[in-house]
Amino acid sequence: MTPAKNVIRRHGSVHDAFLLRTHLRRMTYCEAIDFLYGLRWYGAKFGLENPRRLAALAGHPERRLRFIHVAGTNGKGSVCAFLESIYRRAGYRVGLFTSPHLVRFGERIQVNRQLIPEAEVARLVELIQPWLQQFPPDRHPTFFEVVTLMALLHFEAHHCDVVIWETGMGGRLDATNIVRPLASVITNIHYDHQQWLGSTLSAIAAEKAGILKPGIPALTAAEAPEALDVLRARALQLGCPLWVVGAEATQEPWLRRLALPLPGQHQYRNAALAAATVRVLMRELPVTQTDLEEGLQQTWWPGRFQRVRLPSGTLLVLDGAHNVGAMEVLCATLQERFPDVRPTVILGVMADKDLAGIARIVARQAGRILCVPVPSDRGADPRHLAEICRQVAPRLQVQVQPSLQAALQASQHDAVVTVTGSLYLVGQALESLGLVDLPSRDEKELNNWTSSVAAACAASS
């Protein structure tokens, strides 16, 4: 019996069948994606034992890389994008690890904004497969843990000078927390993922503060006093110098004269946090003021107040605001940019979010709301979402649309339309509008932690 058949008999899991199929030839990209789909059976686990063991099996690539570790409730992606752009403008080779992806899996792992090639995804999955056999089924690595290792191996192979390293969720027990960074950055603290991170800002802050390391510089743009108290106490305990980037930092003349490509006043706070991080690390990673400013002005980050003019003349705004804090920022930016317009809001939200809280904020700004399904098995039923919207805003026009495409059709003659509530929905909009190159198969479902994928895997094999 071949080793692959032994694995199948011992583990009996769907994704182990790929070992049998590919052990005599090179894995294809489609097979690699199918394998990653299969890993979602293992859900989301928090803890560092698996990531540390995987890194050890791979020869500890994290020890040969330099990281800036970024956590926070909102703004992580924007701060990461600002940092990546600054260091790339300064001539460094920059790795970027973020999640979730909008359309393509490769968005998660980039070097100098080049997505990891499909052939490299296949090679790394094939490389990692034998290591996964060393874990018992009840402690099998998850999708995110495996992808974290793939990123480390890719960044090491490309000799990255610095890696901008975003947490997946929380921080303390997140798979990314096996690195010792040059700096730990926490954008802000709001309510989100309470079932995982805790029901108070203090508890959430404690999880985010888990990325702090003894003696390593820490920076934050958090504002809530109870969150700041936790961050300060943890930094003091670990001997971390802590910089708090407050609102006054956004008023520095050099920053205010820049035309940031990411709209909204909140982006000046994110830019100020990125700039402060660069200055703290100036000895390790020198950057000129010119490169700092031009890097900020050349930042590109899709799905964050991204504006598209449709053939009908409608201005479409795509923003992945997915919790109360993010929705408050989005609606403030809409008011700032379109003070005389109450836009149509196409809204799709994950079922585990604060639906009523999000609905209240949207209702204050929207002219009408079109509720749509999110392309995820974790999406809220649009009928349920619409009922909540009607409860919080009885006089507002609220409709249920069967799909995003139907909602776009229904609003094609409106002046301003906003698609929001989930990055998954924004990814679907980018695909529907032809704004991105489509992968050979839908890769957005890889963002889900669990799903009934056995049939899908079998059908695509």
C-alpha positions as CSV (number, residue, x, y, z in Angstrom):
1,M,0.0,0.0,0.0
2,T,1.3,3.5,-0.9
3,P,2.0,6.0,1.8
4,A,-0.8,8.2,0.5
5,K,-3.3,5.3,0.9
6,N,-2.1,4.8,4.4
7,V,-2.8,8.4,5.2
8,I,-6.3,8.1,3.7
9,R,-7.0,5.0,5.8
10,R,-5.7,6.5,9.0
11,H,-7.3,10.0,8.8
12,G,-10.3,9.3,6.6
13,S,-10.6,13.1,5.7
14,V,-11.7,14.4,2.4
15,H,-8.6,16.5,1.7
16,D,-6.2,13.6,2.2
17,A,-7.4,12.1,-1.0
18,F,-5.4,14.7,-2.8
19,L,-2.2,13.0,-1.6
20,L,-3.2,9.9,-3.5
21,R,-4.1,11.8,-6.6
22,T,-0.9,13.9,-6.7
23,H,1.9,11.8,-5.1
24,L,3.2,10.7,-8.5
25,R,3.1,14.1,-10.2
26,R,3.2,17.8,-9.5
27,M,0.1,19.4,-8.0
28,T,-1.9,21.8,-10.1
29,Y,-3.1,25.2,-8.8
30,C,-6.8,24.0,-8.9
31,E,-5.8,20.9,-6.8
32,A,-4.0,23.2,-4.4
33,I,-7.1,25.4,-4.0
34,D,-9.3,22.3,-3.6
35,F,-6.9,21.2,-0.8
36,L,-7.2,24.5,0.9
37,Y,-11.0,24.4,0.6
38,G,-10.8,21.0,2.4
39,L,-8.9,22.5,5.3
40,R,-12.0,24.5,6.2
41,W,-13.4,21.3,7.8
42,Y,-11.1,22.1,10.7
43,G,-12.8,25.5,11.4
44,A,-11.1,28.2,13.3
45,K,-8.8,27.4,16.2
46,F,-7.0,29.8,18.4
47,G,-3.6,29.0,19.9
48,L,0.0,29.0,18.9
49,E,1.0,25.4,19.3
50,N,0.1,24.4,15.7
51,P,1.7,27.5,14.1
52,R,4.9,27.1,16.1
53,R,5.1,23.4,15.2
54,L,4.5,24.1,11.5
55,A,7.2,26.8,11.6
56,A,9.6,24.3,13.2
57,L,8.9,21.7,10.6
58,A,9.6,24.3,7.9
59,G,12.9,25.3,9.5
60,H,11.7,28.5,11.2
61,P,11.4,30.9,8.3
62,E,10.0,33.5,10.6
63,R,13.4,33.8,12.3
64,R,15.0,35.1,9.0
65,L,12.5,37.8,8.4
66,R,11.7,41.2,9.8
67,F,8.0,42.0,10.6
68,I,5.8,44.9,11.4
69,H,2.9,43.2,13.2
70,V,-0.5,45.0,12.8
71,A,-3.6,44.3,14.9
72,G,-6.8,46.2,15.6
73,T,-10.5,46.1,15.0
74,N,-10.7,48.5,12.0
75,G,-8.1,50.1,9.8
76,K,-5.7,47.2,9.8
77,G,-5.7,46.8,6.1
78,S,-5.4,50.5,5.4
79,V,-2.4,50.9,7.8
80,C,-0.8,47.8,6.2
81,A,-1.3,49.3,2.8
82,F,0.2,52.6,3.8
83,L,3.2,50.9,5.4
84,E,3.7,48.6,2.4
85,S,3.6,51.6,-0.1
86,I,6.0,53.7,2.0
87,Y,8.6,51.0,2.3
88,R,8.3,49.9,-1.4
89,R,8.7,53.5,-2.4
90,A,11.8,53.6,-0.3
91,G,13.3,50.7,-2.3
92,Y,12.7,47.8,0.0
93,R,11.4,44.4,-1.0
94,V,8.1,44.3,1.0
95,G,6.0,41.3,1.9
96,L,2.3,41.9,2.6
97,F,0.1,39.4,4.5
98,T,-3.5,40.4,4.9
99,S,-7.0,38.8,5.1
100,P,-9.6,38.2,3.9
101,H,-9.2,38.4,0.2
102,L,-11.7,40.1,-2.0
103,V,-11.6,37.9,-5.1
104,R,-8.3,36.0,-5.4
105,F,-6.6,33.8,-2.8
106,G,-3.3,35.3,-3.9
107,E,-4.3,38.7,-2.5
108,R,-3.4,37.4,0.9
109,I,0.3,36.9,0.1
110,Q,2.1,39.6,-1.9
111,V,5.6,40.8,-2.6
112,N,5.9,44.3,-3.8
113,R,2.2,44.2,-4.5
114,Q,2.6,41.2,-6.8
115,L,0.2,38.4,-5.9
116,I,1.8,35.0,-5.1
117,P,1.9,33.1,-8.4
118,E,-0.5,30.2,-8.9
119,A,2.5,27.8,-9.5
120,E,4.0,28.9,-6.1
121,V,0.7,28.3,-4.3
122,A,0.7,24.7,-5.7
123,R,4.3,24.2,-4.8
124,L,3.9,25.3,-1.3
125,V,0.7,23.3,-0.7
126,E,2.5,20.2,-2.0
127,L,5.5,21.0,0.2
128,I,3.4,21.4,3.4
129,Q,1.2,18.4,2.9
130,P,3.6,15.8,4.4
131,W,4.1,18.0,7.5
132,L,0.3,18.0,8.1
133,Q,0.3,14.2,8.4
134,Q,2.3,14.6,11.6
135,F,-0.7,16.2,13.4
136,P,-3.5,14.0,14.9
137,P,-6.9,14.6,13.3
138,D,-8.3,16.4,16.4
139,R,-5.4,18.9,16.3
140,H,-5.1,19.3,12.5
141,P,-3.9,22.7,11.4
142,T,-6.6,25.0,10.1
143,F,-6.8,26.9,6.8
144,F,-5.4,30.1,8.3
145,E,-2.6,28.3,10.1
146,V,-1.5,26.6,6.8
147,V,-1.8,29.9,4.8
148,T,0.3,31.7,7.5
149,L,3.1,29.2,7.0
150,M,2.8,29.5,3.2
151,A,3.2,33.3,3.5
152,L,6.3,32.8,5.7
153,L,7.9,30.5,3.2
154,H,7.1,32.7,0.2
155,F,8.5,35.8,1.9
156,E,11.6,34.0,2.9
157,A,12.1,32.7,-0.6
158,H,11.8,36.2,-2.0
159,H,14.3,37.6,0.6
160,C,11.8,40.3,1.7
161,D,13.5,43.2,3.6
162,V,10.4,43.7,5.7
163,V,7.0,42.0,6.0
164,I,3.8,43.9,6.8
165,W,2.1,41.2,8.9
166,E,-1.6,41.6,9.6
167,T,-3.4,39.5,12.3
168,G,-6.3,37.4,11.3
169,M,-8.5,37.9,14.4
170,G,-7.5,39.2,17.8
171,G,-3.8,38.9,18.4
172,R,-2.8,36.9,21.5
173,L,-3.8,33.5,20.1
174,D,-3.7,34.4,16.4
175,A,-1.5,32.2,14.2
176,T,0.5,35.3,13.1
177,N,1.7,35.8,16.7
178,I,4.6,33.4,16.4
179,V,6.9,36.2,15.1
180,R,9.1,38.6,17.0
181,P,8.5,41.9,15.1
182,L,10.4,45.1,14.8
183,A,7.2,46.9,16.0
184,S,3.7,46.0,17.2
185,V,1.0,48.2,15.8
186,I,-2.7,48.3,17.1
187,T,-4.9,50.5,15.0
188,N,-8.0,50.9,17.2
189,I,-10.3,48.9,19.5
190,H,-14.0,48.6,18.7
191,Y,-16.7,45.9,19.2
192,D,-16.4,43.0,16.7
193,H,-16.1,39.2,17.0
194,Q,-17.3,39.4,20.6
195,Q,-18.0,35.7,20.7
196,W,-14.3,35.1,20.2
197,L,-12.6,38.1,21.7
198,G,-14.8,39.2,24.6
199,S,-17.8,41.4,25.2
200,T,-16.1,44.5,26.6
201,L,-13.5,46.9,25.1
202,S,-11.1,46.0,27.8
203,A,-11.3,42.3,27.0
204,I,-11.0,42.9,23.3
205,A,-8.0,45.2,24.0
206,A,-6.3,42.5,26.0
207,E,-6.5,40.1,23.0
208,K,-5.1,42.7,20.7
209,A,-2.4,43.6,23.2
210,G,-1.3,40.0,23.0
211,I,0.9,40.9,20.0
212,L,3.1,43.1,22.2
213,K,6.5,41.6,22.9
214,P,9.1,42.4,25.6
215,G,11.0,45.5,24.8
216,I,9.6,45.8,21.3
217,P,8.2,49.2,20.3
218,A,4.4,49.4,20.3
219,L,2.2,52.0,18.6
220,T,-1.6,52.5,18.7
221,A,-4.3,54.8,17.5
222,A,-6.8,53.5,20.0
223,E,-9.0,56.1,21.6
224,A,-11.3,54.4,24.1
225,P,-10.0,55.1,27.6
226,E,-10.7,51.5,28.8
227,A,-8.8,50.1,25.8
228,L,-5.9,52.4,26.2
229,D,-5.6,51.5,29.9
230,V,-5.2,47.9,29.0
231,L,-2.6,48.6,26.3
232,R,-0.6,50.9,28.5
233,A,-0.6,48.4,31.4
234,R,0.5,45.6,29.1
235,A,3.2,47.7,27.5
236,L,4.5,48.7,31.0
237,Q,4.5,45.1,32.1
238,L,6.6,44.0,29.1
239,G,8.9,47.0,29.0
240,C,7.6,48.1,25.6
241,P,8.0,51.8,24.7
242,L,4.4,52.8,23.7
243,W,3.5,55.6,21.3
244,V,-0.2,56.7,21.3
245,V,-1.0,58.4,18.0
246,G,-3.8,60.8,18.9
247,A,-6.0,63.1,16.9
248,E,-3.4,65.9,17.1
249,A,-1.1,63.8,14.9
250,T,-3.5,64.1,12.0
251,Q,-3.2,67.9,12.0
252,E,0.5,68.0,11.3
253,P,1.0,70.4,8.4
254,W,3.1,68.0,6.3
255,L,0.3,65.4,6.5
256,R,-2.7,67.7,6.0
257,R,-1.2,69.0,2.7
258,L,-1.2,65.4,1.3
259,A,-4.0,64.3,-0.9
260,L,-4.4,60.8,0.4
261,P,-5.8,58.3,-2.2
262,L,-7.9,56.6,0.5
263,P,-10.8,59.0,1.3
264,G,-12.1,60.0,4.7
265,Q,-10.8,61.8,7.7
266,H,-10.2,58.5,9.4
267,Q,-7.5,57.7,6.8
268,Y,-5.4,60.6,8.1
269,R,-5.4,58.9,11.5
270,N,-4.3,55.6,9.8
271,A,-1.7,57.5,7.8
272,A,-0.4,59.2,10.9
273,L,-0.1,55.8,12.6
274,A,1.8,54.4,9.6
275,A,4.1,57.4,9.6
276,A,4.8,57.2,13.3
277,T,5.7,53.5,12.9
278,V,8.1,54.4,10.1
279,R,9.8,57.0,12.2
280,V,10.1,54.7,15.2
281,L,11.9,52.2,13.0
282,M,14.1,54.7,11.2
283,R,17.3,53.1,12.5
284,E,16.4,49.6,11.2
285,L,14.6,50.7,8.0
286,P,15.7,54.2,6.9
287,V,13.1,56.2,4.9
288,T,13.4,59.7,3.6
289,Q,10.6,62.2,4.2
290,T,10.0,62.3,0.4
291,D,9.6,58.6,0.3
292,L,7.3,58.7,3.3
293,E,5.0,61.3,1.7
294,E,5.0,59.8,-1.8
295,G,4.4,56.4,-0.4
296,L,1.3,57.6,1.4
297,Q,0.0,59.4,-1.7
298,Q,0.6,56.3,-3.9
299,T,-1.2,53.8,-1.6
300,W,-3.8,51.6,-3.3
301,W,-6.2,49.5,-1.3
302,P,-9.4,48.3,-3.1
303,G,-12.7,47.9,-1.4
304,R,-12.2,50.9,0.9
305,F,-14.4,53.7,-0.3
306,Q,-13.5,52.7,-3.8
307,R,-15.4,54.8,-6.3
308,V,-16.6,53.6,-9.7
309,R,-18.5,55.7,-12.3
310,L,-21.1,53.4,-14.0
311,P,-22.1,53.9,-17.6
312,S,-25.5,55.1,-16.4
313,G,-23.7,58.0,-14.6
314,T,-24.3,56.5,-11.2
315,L,-21.3,56.9,-8.8
316,L,-20.8,53.6,-7.0
317,V,-19.0,53.5,-3.7
318,L,-17.6,50.1,-2.6
319,D,-16.7,49.8,1.0
320,G,-16.3,46.7,3.1
321,A,-17.5,48.2,6.4
322,H,-18.5,45.1,8.4
323,N,-19.1,46.3,11.9
324,V,-20.5,49.2,13.8
325,G,-17.3,51.2,14.1
326,A,-16.4,50.8,10.4
327,M,-20.0,51.7,9.4
328,E,-19.8,54.9,11.4
329,V,-16.7,55.9,9.6
330,L,-18.1,55.0,6.2
331,C,-21.3,57.1,6.8
332,A,-19.2,60.0,8.0
333,T,-17.2,59.9,4.9
334,L,-20.3,59.7,2.7
335,Q,-21.6,62.8,4.5
336,E,-18.3,64.5,4.0
337,R,-18.0,63.7,0.3
338,F,-21.7,64.0,-0.6
339,P,-23.3,66.4,1.9
340,D,-26.4,67.0,-0.3
341,V,-27.1,63.4,-1.2
342,R,-28.8,60.5,0.6
343,P,-27.4,57.6,-1.2
344,T,-29.0,54.2,-2.0
345,V,-27.3,51.7,0.2
346,I,-27.0,48.1,-1.0
347,L,-26.5,46.2,2.3
348,G,-25.3,42.7,3.0
349,V,-24.0,41.6,6.4
350,M,-22.7,38.5,8.1
351,A,-25.2,37.0,10.5
352,D,-22.9,37.1,13.5
353,K,-22.6,40.9,13.3
354,D,-24.5,43.6,15.3
355,L,-27.3,43.9,12.7
356,A,-29.4,46.4,14.6
357,G,-26.4,48.6,15.3
358,I,-25.3,48.6,11.7
359,A,-28.8,49.2,10.5
360,R,-29.2,52.3,12.8
361,I,-26.1,53.9,11.4
362,V,-27.0,53.2,7.8
363,A,-30.5,54.5,8.3
364,R,-29.2,57.9,9.4
365,Q,-27.4,58.4,6.0
366,A,-29.3,56.3,3.4
367,G,-32.0,57.5,1.1
368,R,-33.2,53.9,0.8
369,I,-31.7,50.5,1.7
370,L,-31.6,47.4,-0.6
371,C,-30.9,44.3,1.4
372,V,-29.1,41.5,-0.4
373,P,-27.5,38.1,0.4
374,V,-23.8,37.9,1.0
375,P,-21.9,35.3,-1.0
376,S,-21.1,33.3,2.1
377,D,-22.8,30.6,4.1
378,R,-22.4,32.8,7.1
379,G,-24.4,35.7,5.6
380,A,-27.5,37.1,7.2
381,D,-30.8,36.4,5.5
382,P,-31.6,39.6,3.7
383,R,-35.3,39.3,4.7
384,H,-34.3,39.3,8.3
385,L,-31.9,42.2,7.8
386,A,-34.6,44.2,6.0
387,E,-37.0,43.6,8.9
388,I,-34.4,44.9,11.4
389,C,-33.8,48.0,9.1
390,R,-37.6,48.6,9.1
391,Q,-37.7,48.4,12.9
392,V,-35.0,50.9,13.4
393,A,-36.2,53.2,10.6
394,P,-39.9,52.7,9.9
395,R,-40.2,55.6,7.5
396,L,-37.2,54.6,5.4
397,Q,-37.8,52.7,2.1
398,V,-36.3,49.2,2.6
399,Q,-36.4,46.5,0.0
400,V,-35.2,43.0,-0.3
401,Q,-33.4,42.1,-3.5
402,P,-32.6,38.5,-4.5
403,S,-29.0,39.3,-5.5
404,L,-26.4,42.0,-5.7
405,Q,-26.9,42.1,-9.5
406,A,-30.7,42.7,-9.0
407,A,-29.9,45.5,-6.5
408,L,-27.5,47.2,-8.9
409,Q,-30.1,47.0,-11.7
410,A,-32.8,48.5,-9.4
411,S,-30.5,51.4,-8.5
412,Q,-28.8,52.1,-11.8
413,H,-30.3,55.5,-12.2
414,D,-29.6,56.7,-8.7
415,A,-27.0,59.4,-8.2
416,V,-24.9,57.7,-5.5
417,V,-25.0,54.0,-4.6
418,T,-23.0,52.4,-1.8
419,V,-22.3,48.6,-1.6
420,T,-21.3,47.8,1.9
421,G,-21.7,45.5,5.0
422,S,-19.1,42.9,4.0
423,L,-15.8,42.6,2.2
424,Y,-17.3,39.4,0.6
425,L,-20.1,41.5,-0.9
426,V,-17.6,44.1,-2.2
427,G,-15.5,41.3,-3.8
428,Q,-18.7,40.1,-5.5
429,A,-19.3,43.6,-6.8
430,L,-15.8,43.9,-8.2
431,E,-16.4,40.6,-10.1
432,S,-19.8,41.6,-11.3
433,L,-18.6,44.9,-12.6
434,G,-15.6,43.4,-14.4
435,L,-13.1,45.5,-12.3
436,V,-10.9,42.5,-11.6
437,D,-9.5,39.5,-13.5
438,L,-11.6,36.5,-12.5
439,P,-10.0,33.4,-11.2
440,S,-10.8,30.1,-12.9
441,R,-13.1,29.3,-10.0
442,D,-14.8,31.2,-7.2
443,E,-12.2,31.6,-4.5
444,K,-14.2,33.9,-2.2
445,E,-15.6,30.9,-0.2
446,L,-12.0,30.3,1.1
447,N,-12.7,33.2,3.4
448,N,-15.2,31.1,5.4
449,W,-13.9,29.1,8.3
450,T,-16.2,26.2,7.8
451,S,-18.5,24.9,5.0
452,S,-20.0,21.8,3.5
453,V,-17.3,21.5,0.9
454,A,-17.1,17.7,0.4
455,A,-19.4,17.7,-2.5
456,A,-17.7,20.7,-4.1
457,C,-14.3,19.1,-3.8
458,A,-15.5,15.9,-5.2
459,A,-17.3,17.6,-8.1
460,S,-14.2,19.6,-9.1
461,S,-11.8,16.6,-8.9
